[in-house]
Amino acid sequence: MKISCIGGGAWGTTLAQVLCDNHHDVLVRDINPVFVEKINKEHTHPFFDTTLPLGVQATLSLEETVEFSDIILLGVPTKVTRMVLHEINHLLKQPALFINVSKGIEPNTSYCVSQIVKEEISEKYLKGYVNLSGPSHAEELILRKLTALVAASDQPKDAQFVQNLFSNERYLRVYTSSDVIGVETSGAIKNAIAIVSGVAFGMGLGENARAFLISRGVKEIVSIVAALGGKKETAYGLSGVGDLIVTASSMNSRNFQCGLKIGQGMSVAEALSSMSQTVEGIKTIEAAYQIGIKYALELPIITAAYQVIQNKLSARDALMKLLSRSLKEEIIIVN
């Protein structure tokens, strides 16, 4: 089977290897000619020192990639997703199944990628949509280390199709879900909490503090998932707590690393410019804060993080503001 992959970054190219391991051919499109040359001529991953299967090829041409297959893997940053989809819509000649693997929320609209797809892709060209998410560092999956993901779609057959497309008995297991908004939202908001965790680590606050911020952050993830129409329980699964565990506690996490640098004294701009890969968490903090305002949610950690990235408070002052809130009972949201 042929699959088109839009975005040849760390995650997109890693998933291309998975697909090739599962006996599929993949054409990766990226705007960076260096990435394309590394894949085609050196057969190596653009970010990692690993050899790629020959079944993974690359191109600079979006048109060539769209024509290659009616299965389109979206691996571009959320901030450019709408623009890329708009271009794809003009190139489509037949209905396509879209599989999104990015984890972000559009700041100005608070839309998940599924909602952007429905706005930008004409109904006659939209065969289906699946979101593939879960606790997964590309640095480990590229080495074929054991990983589990969840494929979410409002069409069970599409979720099952993607489940079978990516699953194998060696290192990758995929579950299915019908809660698209829940999976997308929890997968995105956990990046914001990972930034906060990194800030705490950079400030030298210790493991107790990070455990406090991460666990209370789960409550905020659940609140946002529910407000946007997802199921609360989804936030406790692979795409929520599962992904939060690896993203908020690992040096492989770009969001954690970015937060760490802010905690060590870098400005947000300096921290972002020092990163070689896209950091979704900063924009997600903005989007989460806007969602909180829109739905009148109590999001003290997200609010504190927003004030830091907007340069309204230092990380230390934001922490003091969090700790000065009135004492209360711990309430666990289950259903």
Secondary structure, 3 states (H helix, E strand, C coil): CEEEEECCCHHHHHHHHHHHHCCCEEEEECCCHHHHHHHHHHCECCCCCCECCCCEEEECCHHHHHHHCCEEEECCCHHHHHHHHHHHHHHCCCCEEEEECCCCCECCCCECHHHHHHHHCCHHHEEEEEEEECCCCHHHHCCCCCEEEEEECCCHHHHHHHHHHHCCCCCEEEEEECCHHHHHHHHHHHHHHHHHHHHHHHCCCCHHHHHHHHHHHHHHHHHHHHHCCCCHHHHHCHHHHHHHHHHCCCCCCHHHHHHHHHHCCCCHHHHHHCCCCCCCHHHHHHHHHHHHHHCCCCCHHHHHHHHHHCCCCCHHHHHHHHHCCCCCCCCCCCC
